[in-house]
Amino acid sequence: MAKKTILITGASSGIGKATAIYFAQKGWNVAATMRLKEDTAMPDFEKYPSISIFNLDVKDNESIKKAVSDVIQKFSGIDVLFNNAGYSLAGAFEASTDEQIRKQFDTNLFGVMNVTRAVLPHFRERKAGIILNTTSSGGVLTFPLYSVYNSSKWALEGFMEALQYEVRQFKIVIKNIEPGTVKSEFVNNISFVSNVDYDHYAQKVQQNTLDSYKDAATPESVAKVVYKAATDNSSKLRYPATSQAKSAFFFRWLLPLNMFNKMVSSQAEKEIKR
Ligand SMILES: NC(=O)c1ccc[n+]([C@@H]2O[C@H](COP(=O)([O-])OP(=O)(O)OC[C@H]3O[C@@H](n4cnc5c(N)ncnc54)[C@H](OP(=O)(O)O)[C@@H]3O)[C@@H](O)[C@H]2O)c1
């Protein structure tokens, strides 16, 4: 049987990198795409000849088109697209600039739309294709200081949930991978904004949030969920990808929204004196 091919965005680290390695170990061709800059620390894929690296910045349409076309040419097709690249802006909304908010949406939402639009004609032609997306538990729930990140991931969840209807006729399936906290570069790359009036609140809440990373899942465990989503032949939309996410979704299902919100703030805002 011909080897299957997955195109992954944001494969330079974390979930994307772990997924590239896991799929290669499972015998897939992997197009590990990433922003190739002069200072890019290249991931160590040498042990995996079926992984090839391509330049793709989700904010740059030309790089998207070139990467998609190069991957199709090299592997004679793409079976699975994994929209994974993303990062978080965090902190007091009032302190975020228009530019910072737009960059968050350019990466987490418009970037995914652009990559998806570049791959859809190929999937339609083949009458097959799976689109996986790393959303987040923060794409279904909300957390203090993450209003911009949460809204970008909620938009992504909504976009993909709506898109699934119209592409089903071409046998294209969409699935959202929803992790809670994961040990990766994500937490180090959080772009944190604040101003003096929020500092007392913001510093404590952010510290409590960072503390929750001690129970974070590994990228490798998320990669296994991605593999399941790519191979289980189901049309299920949502894949909670860590135990933290599963338990948060359970409480959100169980409790009325105001009680759930109180539960979130009692965790995130603990030790804040008002
Ligand atoms: N870690 C968590 O706690 C967590 C929880 C829920 C959801 N997520 C989501 O999981 C996804 C992967 O994050 P991660 O945890 O693996 O963090 P990570 O280690 O920081 O990886 C993020 C990846 O996205 C890439 N990226 C960022 N902007 C990009 C752009 N404009 N074009 C192409 N690639 C870009 C990064 O590339 P560079 O190396 O070039 O920056 C990196 O490869 C993200 O969508 C994130 O929102 C993470």
The ligand as an ORCA input file, in Angstrom:
! r2SCAN-3c Opt
* xyz 0 1
  N       1.353     24.112     24.852
  C       0.125     24.318     25.307
  O      -0.095     24.421     26.525
  C      -1.031     24.394     24.333
  C      -2.314     24.198     24.830
  C      -3.400     24.246     23.947
  C      -3.182     24.498     22.608
  N      -1.909     24.703     22.152
  C      -1.745     24.960     20.718
  O      -0.880     23.978     20.202
  C      -0.272     24.455     19.003
  C       1.206     24.080     19.014
  O       1.825     24.724     20.117
  P       2.953     24.021     20.994
  O       2.407     23.802     22.337
  O       3.572     22.884     20.269
  O       3.971     25.252     21.124
  P       5.380     25.561     20.436
  O       6.389     24.569     20.861
  O       5.631     27.002     20.726
  O       5.088     25.356     18.876
  C       4.390     26.308     18.144
  C       4.765     26.158     16.703
  O       4.019     27.115     15.933
  C       4.938     27.761     15.075
  N       4.493     29.060     14.592
  C       4.158     30.167     15.298
  N       3.828     31.162     14.441
  C       3.972     30.672     13.188
  C       3.786     31.185     11.880
  N       3.429     32.458     11.670
  N       3.995     30.358     10.821
  C       4.377     29.086     11.000
  N       4.610     28.546     12.196
  C       4.395     29.331     13.277
  C       6.215     27.854     15.873
  O       7.265     28.132     14.984
  P       8.550     29.040     15.367
  O       9.513     28.055     15.951
  O       8.974     29.617     14.057
  O       8.081     30.087     16.332
  C       6.254     26.449     16.456
  O       6.715     25.534     15.513
  C      -0.566     25.949     18.960
  O      -1.593     26.188     18.025
  C      -1.062     26.263     20.366
  O      -1.975     27.350     20.380
  C      -0.837     24.642     22.984
*
